[in-house]
Amino acid sequence: MKYQDNIKQVAALQPDYLGFIFYEKSTRHFDKNQIPEIPKSIKKTGVFVDAELDFVLKKIKTHQLQAVQLHGNESPEYCNSLKRHYKEQSNDVISSQKPDVHDLHKKSHHDENLEIIKVFSIKDEFNFDVLKPFEVVCDYFLFDTKGKLPGGNGYTFNWNVLNNYPSTKPYFLSGGIGLEEIENLKTFQQSKASKYCYAIDINSKFEIEPGLKDIEKLRAFKNNKQV
């Protein structure tokens, strides 16, 4: 997401996550000072590509992100450090604030763990052994299409590869998914490969231009309809 009014329009459709790309080389780079107010049920997700840890932590704090999607070559150690520093940062914020008796039972975004979504790119085959070191440091995996760009390449990969998925870690299915994939998604959801599919990540096939989403197409997709 990139444009303020468009963010609000998409948020009105009640997605579970909204992504904001903090990667300057991306045409969808979110360079605004503030994300507009959106329902708390929607998890604000920062998308990063091999970013410095301090940069990621700063964006989490500035925009009160609840999840991060790591789209580069981040290591398991990086993911672990991010979780640890996030908790330390959260504790510092809480301890530096004077408790208010009226706020004691209110849930802050700092009471929640930061969700880490680690991205892996697939085309026609994939070595699932690379996932093992990430099992204990990530909350979700995301499988995207291998292409020239870190993401948003606009075409799907061979979902049959996921028939060999060896993990029980829930994952996001991504990569060029559009309205024309609705029937394929229904078939996929009946397959062995979909057992641990937690979410469907959509992006470029629903854009008028990079970062600007087509609300009618999104609504049609949510309603399971092709147009």
Buried (B, 14 or more C-beta within 10 A) or exposed (E): BBBEEBBEBBBEBEBEBBBBBBBEEBEBBBEBEEBEEBEEEBBBBBBBBEBEBEEBBBBBBEBEBBBBBBBBEBEBEBBBBBBEBBEEBBEEEEEEEEEEEEEEEEEEBBEEEBBBBBBBBBEEEBEBEEBEBBEEBBBBBBBBBBBEBBBBBBEBBEBEBBEEBEEEBBBBBBBBBBBEBBEEBEEBEEEEBBEBBBBBBBBBBBBEEBBBBBBEBBBBBEEEEEE
